[in-house]
Amino acid sequence: MQIFITGGSGYIGRSTIRALTEHGIAVTALARSEHAARTVSALGATPVAGALTDTDVLTERLLHMAAPTAQ
């Protein structure tokens, strides 16, 4: 399972990433800055640079996550 979250470096986002990764769930998190990217990466999530207004970034990431994986 893969989860994409926004606000991953915030108070609730950090707790969410911790809980999900503790259960073996892969997390990708939107990061608006290098600091935010380092924070979510340190928590075990994959950072994606962008903001909520970056619809191209959001669309690309969600389509990438929805694509079937090769088996």
DARA-V133057 format. One record per backbone hydrogen bond with DSSP energy under -1.0 kcal/mol. CO is the residue of the C=O (numbers start at 0). NH is the residue of the N-H. Records with the same first field share a line. If there is no record, write none. Layout:
CO: NH ; NH
This chain:
0: 25
2: 27
4: 29
6: 9
9: 13
10: 14
11: 15
12: 16
13: 17
14: 18
15: 19
16: 20
17: 21
19: 24
20: 23
25: 2
26: 45
27: 4
28: 47
30: 49
32: 36
33: 37
34: 38
35: 39
36: 40
37: 41
38: 42
39: 44
40: 43
45: 28
47: 30
50: 53
52: 54
53: 57
54: 58
55: 59
56: 60
57: 61
58: 62
59: 63
60: 64
61: 65
62: 66
